[in-house]
Amino acid sequence: MNYQEARWKQRFQNFSRSFMLLKTTVELEKLSVIERAGMIQFFEISFELAWKVLKDFQEEEGFSISSPRDAIKTAFQYQLIENGKDWLEALGDRNLTVHTYQEETAQLVGLKIKSTYYPILKDFHQSFTERLTK
């Protein structure tokens, strides 16, 4: 196993731990403000690790990746992920929530996490879990 391969696999393990915490909060029915803030935080961490796994994996394959947007677009182009538009929207919302807190934004992003962003991260988790076991 070379360095790049070990890197994406290690980062994926970190993603998996964060993703399981996100899953726990997404499955809660009605979230308090603090629970929603926790869900958003788990989303931010999970999403950050997910695009970095994509970056590391693609670099192992010989690609040169310069940004999260580049990692997502290339991953979509080479069918490592589906729903490239949703991934780019998630990137934009992660950038919104990571730097400031606004209640209205938190409510909207919280809804999108449950309806759209959690499912794409779940698909990513399943896909890369399968890659790990090959």
N, CA, C and O atoms as a GROMACS GRO file, in nm:
protein
  536
    1MET      N    1   0.085  -0.118   0.000
    1MET     CA    2   0.000   0.000   0.000
    1MET      C    3   0.090   0.124   0.000
    1MET      O    4   0.176   0.139   0.086
    2ASN      N    5   0.068   0.212  -0.099
    2ASN     CA    6   0.149   0.333  -0.105
    2ASN      C    7   0.091   0.443  -0.016
    2ASN      O    8  -0.016   0.427   0.041
    3TYR      N    9   0.164   0.553  -0.007
    3TYR     CA   10   0.125   0.662   0.082
    3TYR      C   11  -0.012   0.719   0.047
    3TYR      O   12  -0.096   0.739   0.135
    4GLN      N   13  -0.036   0.747  -0.083
    4GLN     CA   14  -0.164   0.806  -0.124
    4GLN      C   15  -0.280   0.713  -0.092
    4GLN      O   16  -0.385   0.758  -0.046
    5GLU      N   17  -0.263   0.584  -0.117
    5GLU     CA   18  -0.369   0.488  -0.089
    5GLU      C   19  -0.397   0.483   0.061
    5GLU      O   20  -0.512   0.483   0.103
    6ALA      N   21  -0.291   0.479   0.140
    6ALA     CA   22  -0.308   0.477   0.285
    6ALA      C   23  -0.377   0.605   0.332
    6ALA      O   24  -0.457   0.603   0.426
    7ARG      N   25  -0.345   0.716   0.266
    7ARG     CA   26  -0.401   0.844   0.307
    7ARG      C   27  -0.552   0.848   0.287
    7ARG      O   28  -0.625   0.887   0.378
    8TRP      N   29  -0.601   0.810   0.169
    8TRP     CA   30  -0.746   0.817   0.148
    8TRP      C   31  -0.818   0.717   0.237
    8TRP      O   32  -0.929   0.744   0.283
    9LYS      N   33  -0.757   0.601   0.260
    9LYS     CA   34  -0.822   0.501   0.346
    9LYS      C   35  -0.830   0.549   0.490
    9LYS      O   36  -0.932   0.529   0.557
   10GLN      N   37  -0.724   0.610   0.538
   10GLN     CA   38  -0.726   0.663   0.675
   10GLN      C   39  -0.827   0.777   0.686
   10GLN      O   40  -0.903   0.784   0.783
   11ARG      N   41  -0.827   0.866   0.587
   11ARG     CA   42  -0.921   0.977   0.591
   11ARG      C   43  -1.065   0.925   0.583
   11ARG      O   44  -1.155   0.980   0.646
   12PHE      N   45  -1.087   0.819   0.505
   12PHE     CA   46  -1.221   0.761   0.495
   12PHE      C   47  -1.266   0.705   0.630
   12PHE      O   48  -1.384   0.717   0.665
   13GLN      N   49  -1.176   0.646   0.705
   13GLN     CA   50  -1.212   0.597   0.838
   13GLN      C   51  -1.256   0.712   0.928
   13GLN      O   52  -1.351   0.699   1.005
   14ASN      N   53  -1.186   0.825   0.919
   14ASN     CA   54  -1.227   0.944   0.996
   14ASN      C   55  -1.364   0.993   0.949
   14ASN      O   56  -1.448   1.030   1.031
   15PHE      N   57  -1.384   0.994   0.817
   15PHE     CA   58  -1.515   1.032   0.763
   15PHE      C   59  -1.623   0.941   0.820
   15PHE      O   60  -1.729   0.989   0.861
   16SER      N   61  -1.599   0.811   0.822
   16SER     CA   62  -1.699   0.715   0.868
   16SER      C   63  -1.742   0.742   1.012
   16SER      O   64  -1.860   0.734   1.044
   17ARG      N   65  -1.648   0.775   1.096
   17ARG     CA   66  -1.682   0.806   1.236
   17ARG      C   67  -1.770   0.930   1.244
   17ARG      O   68  -1.871   0.930   1.315
   18SER      N   69  -1.734   1.033   1.173
   18SER     CA   70  -1.814   1.156   1.172
   18SER      C   71  -1.950   1.132   1.109
   18SER      O   72  -2.052   1.182   1.157
   19PHE      N   73  -1.953   1.055   1.001
   19PHE     CA   74  -2.078   1.026   0.931
   19PHE      C   75  -2.176   0.953   1.023
   19PHE      O   76  -2.296   0.980   1.018
   20MET      N   77  -2.128   0.862   1.106
   20MET     CA   78  -2.216   0.789   1.198
   20MET      C   79  -2.280   0.884   1.300
   20MET      O   80  -2.395   0.865   1.339
   21LEU      N   81  -2.205   0.985   1.342
   21LEU     CA   82  -2.263   1.085   1.432
   21LEU      C   83  -2.366   1.170   1.359
   21LEU      O   84  -2.471   1.203   1.415
   22LEU      N   85  -2.338   1.204   1.234
   22LEU     CA   86  -2.436   1.277   1.153
   22LEU      C   87  -2.563   1.192   1.138
   22LEU      O   88  -2.673   1.244   1.153
   23LYS      N   89  -2.547   1.065   1.109
   23LYS     CA   90  -2.661   0.974   1.093
   23LYS      C   91  -2.748   0.974   1.218
   23LYS      O   92  -2.871   0.977   1.209
   24THR      N   93  -2.685   0.970   1.335
   24THR     CA   94  -2.759   0.970   1.461
   24THR      C   95  -2.845   1.094   1.475
   24THR      O   96  -2.961   1.085   1.517
   25THR      N   97  -2.791   1.211   1.442
   25THR     CA   98  -2.869   1.335   1.456
   25THR      C   99  -2.975   1.347   1.348
   25THR      O  100  -3.084   1.398   1.374
   26VAL      N  101  -2.946   1.302   1.227
   26VAL     CA  102  -3.045   1.309   1.118
   26VAL      C  103  -3.167   1.224   1.152
   26VAL      O  104  -3.278   1.259   1.114
   27GLU      N  105  -3.147   1.114   1.220
   27GLU     CA  106  -3.257   1.023   1.253
   27GLU      C  107  -3.346   1.073   1.366
   27GLU      O  108  -3.453   1.017   1.389
   28LEU      N  109  -3.303   1.177   1.438
   28LEU     CA  110  -3.388   1.234   1.543
   28LEU      C  111  -3.507   1.304   1.479
   28LEU      O  112  -3.493   1.367   1.374
   29GLU      N  113  -3.623   1.293   1.541
   29GLU     CA  114  -3.745   1.352   1.486
   29GLU      C  115  -3.742   1.504   1.488
   29GLU      O  116  -3.729   1.568   1.384
   30LYS      N  117  -3.754   1.560   1.605
   30LYS     CA  118  -3.760   1.706   1.618
   30LYS      C  119  -3.635   1.751   1.694
   30LYS      O  120  -3.610   1.706   1.806
   31LEU      N  121  -3.559   1.839   1.630
   31LEU     CA  122  -3.431   1.880   1.688
   31LEU      C  123  -3.445   2.010   1.766
   31LEU      O  124  -3.511   2.104   1.722
   32SER      N  125  -3.381   2.014   1.882
   32SER     CA  126  -3.368   2.141   1.953
   32SER      C  127  -3.265   2.225   1.878
   32SER      O  128  -3.200   2.176   1.786
   33VAL      N  129  -3.252   2.350   1.916
   33VAL     CA  130  -3.153   2.438   1.853
   33VAL      C  131  -3.013   2.378   1.868
   33VAL      O  132  -2.933   2.381   1.774
   34ILE      N  133  -2.984   2.325   1.985
   34ILE     CA  134  -2.851   2.268   2.010
   34ILE      C  135  -2.830   2.140   1.930
   34ILE      O  136  -2.722   2.117   1.877
   35GLU      N  137  -2.933   2.056   1.921
   35GLU     CA  138  -2.920   1.934   1.841
   35GLU      C  139  -2.902   1.967   1.693
   35GLU      O  140  -2.823   1.903   1.624
   36ARG      N  141  -2.975   2.069   1.645
   36ARG     CA  142  -2.959   2.110   1.505
   36ARG      C  143  -2.818   2.164   1.482
   36ARG      O  144  -2.757   2.136   1.379
   37ALA      N  145  -2.767   2.242   1.577
   37ALA     CA  146  -2.630   2.293   1.565
   37ALA      C  147  -2.531   2.177   1.560
   37ALA      O  148  -2.434   2.181   1.485
   38GLY      N  149  -2.555   2.074   1.641
   38GLY     CA  150  -2.469   1.955   1.638
   38GLY      C  151  -2.478   1.884   1.504
   38GLY      O  152  -2.376   1.840   1.451
   39MET      N  153  -2.598   1.872   1.450
   39MET     CA  154  -2.615   1.808   1.320
   39MET      C  155  -2.540   1.885   1.212
   39MET      O  156  -2.473   1.826   1.127
   40ILE      N  157  -2.551   2.017   1.216
   40ILE     CA  158  -2.480   2.100   1.117
   40ILE      C  159  -2.329   2.083   1.133
   40ILE      O  160  -2.258   2.073   1.033
   41GLN      N  161  -2.281   2.078   1.255
   41GLN     CA  162  -2.138   2.058   1.280
   41GLN      C  163  -2.092   1.922   1.226
   41GLN      O  164  -1.987   1.913   1.162
   42PHE      N  165  -2.170   1.817   1.252
   42PHE     CA  166  -2.134   1.684   1.200
   42PHE      C  167  -2.138   1.683   1.047
   42PHE      O  168  -2.056   1.617   0.984
   43PHE      N  169  -2.233   1.757   0.988
   43PHE     CA  170  -2.237   1.770   0.842
   43PHE      C  171  -2.111   1.839   0.792
   43PHE      O  172  -2.048   1.792   0.696
   44GLU      N  173  -2.074   1.950   0.854
   44GLU     CA  174  -1.954   2.024   0.811
   44GLU      C  175  -1.830   1.935   0.814
   44GLU      O  176  -1.752   1.933   0.719
   45ILE      N  177  -1.813   1.864   0.923
   45ILE     CA  178  -1.696   1.776   0.937
   45ILE      C  179  -1.702   1.662   0.835
   45ILE      O  180  -1.603   1.633   0.768
   46SER      N  181  -1.818   1.599   0.824
   46SER     CA  182  -1.832   1.486   0.731
   46SER      C  183  -1.810   1.530   0.587
   46SER      O  184  -1.742   1.462   0.511
   47PHE      N  185  -1.866   1.644   0.551
   47PHE     CA  186  -1.851   1.692   0.414
   47PHE      C  187  -1.705   1.727   0.384
   47PHE      O  188  -1.653   1.694   0.278
   48GLU      N  189  -1.641   1.793   0.478
   48GLU     CA  190  -1.499   1.829   0.462
   48GLU      C  191  -1.414   1.704   0.439
   48GLU      O  192  -1.329   1.700   0.350
   49LEU      N  193  -1.438   1.603   0.521
   49LEU     CA  194  -1.362   1.479   0.507
   49LEU      C  195  -1.398   1.406   0.377
   49LEU      O  196  -1.310   1.345   0.315
   50ALA      N  197  -1.524   1.411   0.336
   50ALA     CA  198  -1.566   1.343   0.213
   50ALA      C  199  -1.494   1.400   0.091
   50ALA      O  200  -1.442   1.325   0.009
   51TRP      N  201  -1.492   1.533   0.078
   51TRP     CA  202  -1.426   1.588  -0.041
   51TRP      C  203  -1.275   1.563  -0.036
   51TRP      O  204  -1.211   1.548  -0.139
   52LYS      N  205  -1.219   1.558   0.085
   52LYS     CA  206  -1.076   1.530   0.096
   52LYS      C  207  -1.045   1.383   0.063
   52LYS      O  208  -0.939   1.353   0.008
   53VAL      N  209  -1.137   1.292   0.096
   53VAL     CA  210  -1.121   1.153   0.052
   53VAL      C  211  -1.121   1.148  -0.101
   53VAL      O  212  -1.038   1.081  -0.162
   54LEU      N  213  -1.216   1.219  -0.161
   54LEU     CA  214  -1.221   1.224  -0.308
   54LEU      C  215  -1.091   1.277  -0.365
   54LEU      O  216  -1.037   1.222  -0.461
   55LYS      N  217  -1.040   1.383  -0.305
   55LYS     CA  218  -0.914   1.444  -0.350
   55LYS      C  219  -0.800   1.342  -0.340
   55LYS      O  220  -0.727   1.320  -0.437
   56ASP      N  221  -0.785   1.282  -0.223
   56ASP     CA  222  -0.676   1.186  -0.202
   56ASP      C  223  -0.688   1.066  -0.297
   56ASP      O  224  -0.589   1.022  -0.354
   57PHE      N  225  -0.809   1.016  -0.314
   57PHE     CA  226  -0.831   0.902  -0.402
   57PHE      C  227  -0.794   0.937  -0.546
   57PHE      O  228  -0.726   0.860  -0.614
   58GLN      N  229  -0.839   1.053  -0.591
   58GLN     CA  230  -0.812   1.095  -0.728
   58GLN      C  231  -0.663   1.123  -0.750
   58GLN      O  232  -0.609   1.095  -0.857
   59GLU      N  233  -0.597   1.179  -0.649
   59GLU     CA  234  -0.453   1.202  -0.662
   59GLU      C  235  -0.378   1.070  -0.671
   59GLU      O  236  -0.279   1.060  -0.743
   60GLU      N  237  -0.426   0.968  -0.599
   60GLU     CA  238  -0.366   0.835  -0.610
   60GLU      C  239  -0.381   0.782  -0.753
   60GLU      O  240  -0.295   0.709  -0.803
   61GLU      N  241  -0.491   0.820  -0.819
   61GLU     CA  242  -0.516   0.778  -0.956
   61GLU      C  243  -0.443   0.864  -1.059
   61GLU      O  244  -0.453   0.839  -1.179
   62GLY      N  245  -0.369   0.966  -1.012
   62GLY     CA  246  -0.289   1.047  -1.102
   62GLY      C  247  -0.346   1.183  -1.138
   62GLY      O  248  -0.287   1.255  -1.219
   63PHE      N  249  -0.460   1.219  -1.080
   63PHE     CA  250  -0.520   1.350  -1.107
   63PHE      C  251  -0.455   1.457  -1.020
   63PHE      O  252  -0.403   1.428  -0.912
   64SER      N  253  -0.458   1.579  -1.068
   64SER     CA  254  -0.412   1.694  -0.990
   64SER      C  255  -0.536   1.772  -0.947
   64SER      O  256  -0.606   1.830  -1.031
   65ILE      N  257  -0.563   1.774  -0.818
   65ILE     CA  258  -0.684   1.838  -0.764
   65ILE      C  259  -0.642   1.960  -0.684
   65ILE      O  260  -0.557   1.952  -0.596
   66SER      N  261  -0.703   2.075  -0.716
   66SER     CA  262  -0.658   2.200  -0.654
   66SER      C  263  -0.758   2.261  -0.556
   66SER      O  264  -0.722   2.354  -0.483
   67SER      N  265  -0.882   2.211  -0.552
   67SER     CA  266  -0.983   2.273  -0.464
   67SER      C  267  -1.096   2.173  -0.438
   67SER      O  268  -1.106   2.072  -0.507
   68PRO      N  269  -1.180   2.203  -0.340
   68PRO     CA  270  -1.296   2.116  -0.317
   68PRO      C  271  -1.386   2.107  -0.442
   68PRO      O  272  -1.432   1.999  -0.478
   69ARG      N  273  -1.409   2.220  -0.506
   69ARG     CA  274  -1.493   2.223  -0.626
   69ARG      C  275  -1.432   2.134  -0.736
   69ARG      O  276  -1.503   2.059  -0.803
   70ASP      N  277  -1.303   2.142  -0.752
   70ASP     CA  278  -1.231   2.061  -0.850
   70ASP      C  279  -1.244   1.912  -0.816
   70ASP      O  280  -1.266   1.829  -0.904
   71ALA      N  281  -1.230   1.878  -0.688
   71ALA     CA  282  -1.242   1.739  -0.645
   71ALA      C  283  -1.381   1.685  -0.676
   71ALA      O  284  -1.396   1.572  -0.722
   72ILE      N  285  -1.483   1.766  -0.650
   72ILE     CA  286  -1.622   1.724  -0.672
   72ILE      C  287  -1.650   1.709  -0.821
   72ILE      O  288  -1.707   1.609  -0.864
   73LYS      N  289  -1.612   1.809  -0.900
   73LYS     CA  290  -1.639   1.804  -1.044
   73LYS      C  291  -1.569   1.685  -1.110
   73LYS      O  292  -1.628   1.616  -1.193
   74THR      N  293  -1.444   1.661  -1.073
   74THR     CA  294  -1.370   1.549  -1.131
   74THR      C  295  -1.430   1.416  -1.086
   74THR      O  296  -1.442   1.323  -1.165
   75ALA      N  297  -1.468   1.407  -0.959
   75ALA     CA  298  -1.529   1.284  -0.907
   75ALA      C  299  -1.661   1.255  -0.979
   75ALA      O  300  -1.690   1.139  -1.010
   76PHE      N  301  -1.739   1.358  -1.005
   76PHE     CA  302  -1.864   1.340  -1.078
   76PHE      C  303  -1.837   1.297  -1.222
   76PHE      O  304  -1.901   1.206  -1.274
   77GLN      N  305  -1.741   1.362  -1.284
   77GLN     CA  306  -1.706   1.332  -1.423
   77GLN      C  307  -1.663   1.186  -1.439
   77GLN      O  308  -1.696   1.122  -1.539
   78TYR      N  309  -1.590   1.134  -1.341
   78TYR     CA  310  -1.541   0.996  -1.348
   78TYR      C  311  -1.628   0.899  -1.268
   78TYR      O  312  -1.586   0.787  -1.237
   79GLN      N  313  -1.750   0.942  -1.235
   79GLN     CA  314  -1.854   0.859  -1.173
   79GLN      C  315  -1.815   0.800  -1.038
   79GLN      O  316  -1.858   0.690  -1.003
   80LEU      N  317  -1.734   0.873  -0.963
   80LEU     CA  318  -1.707   0.833  -0.825
   80LEU      C  319  -1.823   0.873  -0.735
   80LEU      O  320  -1.846   0.811  -0.631
   81ILE      N  321  -1.895   0.978  -0.776
   81ILE     CA  322  -2.013   1.024  -0.703
   81ILE      C  323  -2.124   1.049  -0.805
   81ILE      O  324  -2.099   1.067  -0.924
   82GLU      N  325  -2.246   1.051  -0.755
   82GLU     CA  326  -2.361   1.091  -0.835
   82GLU      C  327  -2.406   1.228  -0.784
   82GLU      O  328  -2.355   1.275  -0.682
   83ASN      N  329  -2.497   1.289  -0.852
   83ASN     CA  330  -2.557   1.415  -0.805
   83ASN      C  331  -2.453   1.524  -0.782
   83ASN      O  332  -2.448   1.583  -0.674
   84GLY      N  333  -2.371   1.550  -0.882
   84GLY     CA  334  -2.268   1.652  -0.870
   84GLY      C  335  -2.323   1.788  -0.830
   84GLY      O  336  -2.260   1.861  -0.754
   85LYS      N  337  -2.441   1.822  -0.881
   85LYS     CA  338  -2.504   1.950  -0.847
   85LYS      C  339  -2.533   1.959  -0.696
   85LYS      O  340  -2.509   2.062  -0.634
   86ASP      N  341  -2.584   1.850  -0.639
   86ASP     CA  342  -2.612   1.848  -0.495
   86ASP      C  343  -2.483   1.861  -0.414
   86ASP      O  344  -2.480   1.928  -0.310
   87TRP      N  345  -2.376   1.797  -0.461
   87TRP     CA  346  -2.247   1.808  -0.392
   87TRP      C  347  -2.197   1.952  -0.393
   87TRP      O  348  -2.147   2.001  -0.292
   88LEU      N  349  -2.211   2.020  -0.508
   88LEU     CA  350  -2.166   2.160  -0.516
   88LEU      C  351  -2.253   2.250  -0.430
   88LEU      O  352  -2.203   2.346  -0.370
   89GLU      N  353  -2.382   2.221  -0.424
   89GLU     CA  354  -2.471   2.297  -0.336
   89GLU      C  355  -2.434   2.274  -0.189
   89GLU      O  356  -2.435   2.367  -0.109
   90ALA      N  357  -2.402   2.150  -0.155
   90ALA     CA  358  -2.360   2.118  -0.018
   90ALA      C  359  -2.232   2.194   0.017
   90ALA      O  360  -2.216   2.243   0.129
   91LEU      N  361  -2.141   2.203  -0.079
   91LEU     CA  362  -2.017   2.279  -0.057
   91LEU      C  363  -2.049   2.425  -0.027
   91LEU      O  364  -1.993   2.482   0.066
   92GLY      N  365  -2.139   2.484  -0.103
   92GLY     CA  366  -2.178   2.622  -0.078
   92GLY      C  367  -2.242   2.641   0.058
   92GLY      O  368  -2.212   2.737   0.128
   93ASP      N  369  -2.331   2.550   0.096
   93ASP     CA  370  -2.396   2.561   0.226
   93ASP      C  371  -2.298   2.534   0.340
   93ASP      O  372  -2.308   2.597   0.446
   94ARG      N  373  -2.205   2.443   0.320
   94ARG     CA  374  -2.103   2.421   0.423
   94ARG      C  375  -2.022   2.548   0.443
   94ARG      O  376  -1.989   2.583   0.556
   95ASN      N  377  -1.989   2.616   0.335
   95ASN     CA  378  -1.915   2.741   0.346
   95ASN      C  379  -1.996   2.848   0.419
   95ASN      O  380  -1.940   2.931   0.490
   96LEU      N  381  -2.128   2.847   0.401
   96LEU     CA  382  -2.214   2.944   0.471
   96LEU      C  383  -2.216   2.918   0.621
   96LEU      O  384  -2.205   3.011   0.701
   97THR      N  385  -2.231   2.792   0.659
   97THR     CA  386  -2.250   2.761   0.801
   97THR      C  387  -2.122   2.758   0.881
   97THR      O  388  -2.125   2.778   1.002
   98VAL      N  389  -2.011   2.732   0.817
   98VAL     CA  390  -1.886   2.716   0.891
   98VAL      C  391  -1.831   2.849   0.942
   98VAL      O  392  -1.755   2.852   1.039
   99HIS      N  393  -1.868   2.960   0.878
   99HIS     CA  394  -1.808   3.088   0.914
   99HIS      C  395  -1.895   3.177   1.002
   99HIS      O  396  -1.843   3.262   1.074
  100THR      N  397  -2.026   3.161   0.997
  100THR     CA  398  -2.115   3.243   1.080
  100THR      C  399  -2.235   3.161   1.123
  100THR      O  400  -2.262   3.055   1.067
  101TYR      N  401  -2.307   3.211   1.224
  101TYR     CA  402  -2.431   3.146   1.263
  101TYR      C  403  -2.545   3.244   1.246
  101TYR      O  404  -2.547   3.351   1.306
  102GLN      N  405  -2.641   3.206   1.163
  102GLN     CA  406  -2.765   3.281   1.148
  102GLN      C  407  -2.878   3.179   1.158
  102GLN      O  408  -2.877   3.077   1.089
  103GLU      N  409  -2.974   3.206   1.244
  103GLU     CA  410  -3.082   3.111   1.271
  103GLU      C  411  -3.156   3.070   1.144
  103GLU      O  412  -3.182   2.951   1.123
  104GLU      N  413  -3.190   3.165   1.059
  104GLU     CA  414  -3.264   3.133   0.937
  104GLU      C  415  -3.182   3.040   0.846
  104GLU      O  416  -3.236   2.943   0.791
  105THR      N  417  -3.055   3.070   0.832
  105THR     CA  418  -2.967   2.985   0.751
  105THR      C  419  -2.957   2.846   0.812
  105THR      O  420  -2.961   2.746   0.741
  106ALA      N  421  -2.943   2.839   0.944
  106ALA     CA  422  -2.932   2.710   1.013
  106ALA      C  423  -3.057   2.625   0.991
  106ALA      O  424  -3.047   2.504   0.969
  107GLN      N  425  -3.174   2.687   0.995
  107GLN     CA  426  -3.298   2.612   0.972
  107GLN      C  427  -3.303   2.557   0.830
  107GLN      O  428  -3.337   2.440   0.809
  108LEU      N  429  -3.270   2.641   0.733
  108LEU     CA  430  -3.274   2.598   0.592
  108LEU      C  431  -3.171   2.488   0.564
  108LEU      O  432  -3.202   2.388   0.500
  109VAL      N  433  -3.049   2.509   0.612
  109VAL     CA  434  -2.944   2.409   0.589
  109VAL      C  435  -2.978   2.279   0.664
  109VAL      O  436  -2.952   2.170   0.613
  110GLY      N  437  -3.035   2.291   0.782
  110GLY     CA  438  -3.077   2.172   0.856
  110GLY      C  439  -3.175   2.087   0.777
  110GLY      O  440  -3.165   1.964   0.774
  111LEU      N  441  -3.270   2.152   0.712
  111LEU     CA  442  -3.366   2.080   0.628
  111LEU      C  443  -3.297   2.015   0.508
  111LEU      O  444  -3.328   1.901   0.473
  112LYS      N  445  -3.204   2.088   0.446
  112LYS     CA  446  -3.132   2.033   0.330
  112LYS      C  447  -3.042   1.917   0.370
  112LYS      O  448  -3.024   1.822   0.294
  113ILE      N  449  -2.985   1.924   0.490
  113ILE     CA  450  -2.901   1.812   0.536
  113ILE      C  451  -2.986   1.685   0.540
  113ILE      O  452  -2.945   1.581   0.489
  114LYS      N  453  -3.104   1.695   0.600
  114LYS     CA  454  -3.190   1.577   0.612
  114LYS      C  455  -3.241   1.528   0.478
  114LYS      O  456  -3.245   1.408   0.453
  115SER      N  457  -3.279   1.620   0.390
  115SER     CA  458  -3.344   1.580   0.264
  115SER      C  459  -3.246   1.547   0.152
  115SER      O  460  -3.275   1.461   0.069
  116THR      N  461  -3.131   1.614   0.147
  116THR     CA  462  -3.042   1.602   0.031
  116THR      C  463  -2.899   1.564   0.067
  116THR      O  464  -2.843   1.471   0.008
  117TYR      N  465  -2.839   1.635   0.163
  117TYR     CA  466  -2.696   1.618   0.188
  117TYR      C  467  -2.664   1.488   0.260
  117TYR      O  468  -2.565   1.422   0.228
  118TYR      N  469  -2.746   1.450   0.357
  118TYR     CA  470  -2.723   1.322   0.423
  118TYR      C  471  -2.733   1.206   0.322
  118TYR      O  472  -2.647   1.118   0.323
  119PRO      N  473  -2.836   1.204   0.235
  119PRO     CA  474  -2.842   1.094   0.138
  119PRO      C  475  -2.721   1.086   0.044
  119PRO      O  476  -2.677   0.976   0.012
  120ILE      N  477  -2.666   1.200   0.000
  120ILE     CA  478  -2.549   1.190  -0.089
  120ILE      C  479  -2.426   1.142  -0.012
  120ILE      O  480  -2.343   1.070  -0.066
  121LEU      N  481  -2.416   1.183   0.115
  121LEU     CA  482  -2.304   1.134   0.197
  121LEU      C  483  -2.322   0.986   0.230
  121LEU      O  484  -2.224   0.911   0.240
  122LYS      N  485  -2.446   0.944   0.246
  122LYS     CA  486  -2.474   0.801   0.271
  122LYS      C  487  -2.433   0.718   0.149
  122LYS      O  488  -2.370   0.613   0.164
  123ASP      N  489  -2.468   0.765   0.030
  123ASP     CA  490  -2.427   0.696  -0.093
  123ASP      C  491  -2.274   0.691  -0.105
  123ASP      O  492  -2.217   0.588  -0.140
  124PHE      N  493  -2.210   0.804  -0.074
  124PHE     CA  494  -2.064   0.810  -0.076
  124PHE      C  495  -2.005   0.709   0.022
  124PHE      O  496  -1.911   0.637  -0.011
  125HIS      N  497  -2.060   0.705   0.143
  125HIS     CA  498  -2.012   0.613   0.245
  125HIS      C  499  -2.023   0.468   0.197
  125HIS      O  500  -1.929   0.390   0.212
  126GLN      N  501  -2.135   0.434   0.140
  126GLN     CA  502  -2.155   0.298   0.090
  126GLN      C  503  -2.058   0.266  -0.023
  126GLN      O  504  -1.997   0.159  -0.025
  127SER      N  505  -2.044   0.356  -0.117
  127SER     CA  506  -1.957   0.335  -0.233
  127SER      C  507  -1.811   0.316  -0.192
  127SER      O  508  -1.743   0.226  -0.242
  128PHE      N  509  -1.763   0.401  -0.102
  128PHE     CA  510  -1.622   0.391  -0.064
  128PHE      C  511  -1.598   0.279   0.037
  128PHE      O  512  -1.486   0.228   0.047
  129THR      N  513  -1.700   0.239   0.112
  129THR     CA  514  -1.687   0.120   0.196
  129THR      C  515  -1.664  -0.001   0.106
  129THR      O  516  -1.581  -0.087   0.136
  130GLU      N  517  -1.737  -0.007  -0.006
  130GLU     CA  518  -1.718  -0.116  -0.101
  130GLU      C  519  -1.578  -0.112  -0.162
  130GLU      O  520  -1.517  -0.217  -0.183
  131ARG      N  521  -1.527   0.007  -0.191
  131ARG     CA  522  -1.391   0.019  -0.246
  131ARG      C  523  -1.287  -0.031  -0.146
  131ARG      O  524  -1.187  -0.092  -0.184
  132LEU      N  525  -1.312  -0.004  -0.020
  132LEU     CA  526  -1.217  -0.048   0.084
  132LEU      C  527  -1.211  -0.199   0.095
  132LEU      O  528  -1.105  -0.256   0.124
  133THR      N  529  -1.322  -0.263   0.072
  133THR     CA  530  -1.327  -0.408   0.092
  133THR      C  531  -1.287  -0.488  -0.032
  133THR      O  532  -1.284  -0.610  -0.028
  134LYS      N  533  -1.257  -0.418  -0.141
  134LYS     CA  534  -1.214  -0.487  -0.264
  134LYS      C  535  -1.069  -0.527  -0.255
  134LYS      O  536  -1.015  -0.586  -0.348
   0.00000   0.00000   0.00000
